[in-house]
Amino acid sequence: MRRVSAAGLVAVLVLALGGCAQRYYEERGKADAPVAGRAGEDSAAEVYNFPDGFGNLATKCVGKGERAYATTKFVRQEDEDDVIVIPANAVIVGDPECRAP
């Protein structure tokens, strides 16, 4: 009986953790974009959380005199067959306070 219980627990864990695989996020556009050779500037952004129903906002300097703003993608399911996807937006604007890295 213990062997059956242990096998059942392992099967449940495999199924549960399988949904957390990298492929799950990549297929749904939730993963970060790939960076060749992991090169590039990797400092943290300032993140502003908005209430549910609104996309969050992140901002950081991305070059001398340039600041980027990006929102999160939002998916809203109206009913079983009606899904609304609001795409993420990004914009770069001039900001004299941003200095070269």
C-alpha positions in Angstrom: 0.0 0.0 0.0 2.9 2.4 0.8 4.4 1.8 -2.6 1.2 2.7 -4.3 0.9 5.9 -2.2 4.5 6.9 -2.9 4.1 6.3 -6.6 0.9 8.3 -6.6 2.6 11.2 -4.8 5.5 11.2 -7.3 3.1 11.2 -10.2 1.2 14.2 -8.8 4.5 16.1 -8.1 5.7 15.5 -11.7 2.5 16.8 -13.2 2.3 19.8 -10.9 6.0 20.8 -11.5 5.7 20.1 -15.2 3.6 23.2 -15.6 6.5 25.3 -14.2 8.9 24.3 -16.9 10.8 27.0 -19.0 8.9 25.8 -22.1 5.6 26.7 -20.4 6.6 30.3 -20.1 8.3 30.6 -23.5 5.2 29.2 -25.3 3.0 31.8 -23.6 5.3 34.8 -24.1 6.0 35.1 -20.4 9.7 34.5 -20.4 12.4 37.1 -20.9 13.7 37.6 -24.4 17.0 35.8 -25.1 20.2 37.7 -24.9 23.1 36.5 -27.0 25.9 35.4 -24.8 24.2 36.9 -21.7 25.9 40.2 -22.7 24.4 43.5 -21.8 23.5 45.8 -18.9 21.6 43.9 -16.2 20.8 46.5 -13.4 17.4 46.4 -11.8 14.5 48.6 -12.9 12.2 50.6 -10.8 8.8 48.8 -10.7 5.5 50.4 -10.0 2.7 48.0 -9.2 -0.8 49.0 -10.2 -4.1 47.5 -8.9 -5.4 44.4 -10.5 -6.8 45.1 -13.9 -4.0 47.4 -14.9 -0.6 46.6 -16.3 2.4 47.3 -14.0 5.2 49.7 -15.0 8.9 49.4 -15.0 11.5 52.1 -15.8 15.2 52.4 -15.9 18.0 54.3 -17.8 19.0 52.5 -20.9 21.8 54.7 -22.2 23.2 58.2 -22.0 20.2 60.5 -21.9 17.6 57.7 -22.5 15.0 56.2 -20.2 12.8 53.2 -21.0 9.3 52.6 -19.7 7.7 49.2 -20.1 4.3 47.8 -19.1 3.4 44.2 -18.4 1.2 42.2 -20.7 -2.3 41.7 -19.3 -4.7 38.9 -20.1 -8.3 39.1 -19.1 -10.8 36.3 -19.5 -14.3 37.6 -19.9 -15.9 34.1 -20.1 -15.0 30.6 -21.2 -14.5 31.6 -24.9 -13.6 35.3 -24.7 -10.0 36.2 -23.8 -8.7 39.7 -24.1 -4.9 40.2 -24.4 -3.6 43.7 -23.9 0.0 43.7 -25.2 3.0 45.0 -23.3 4.2 48.4 -24.4 7.6 49.9 -24.3 8.8 53.4 -25.0 12.2 55.2 -24.8 12.2 58.9 -24.0 14.9 61.5 -23.4 16.0 61.9 -19.8 19.0 64.2 -19.1 19.5 62.6 -15.7 20.4 59.2 -17.3 24.2 59.0 -17.6 26.3 56.5 -19.6 26.7 53.2 -17.8 
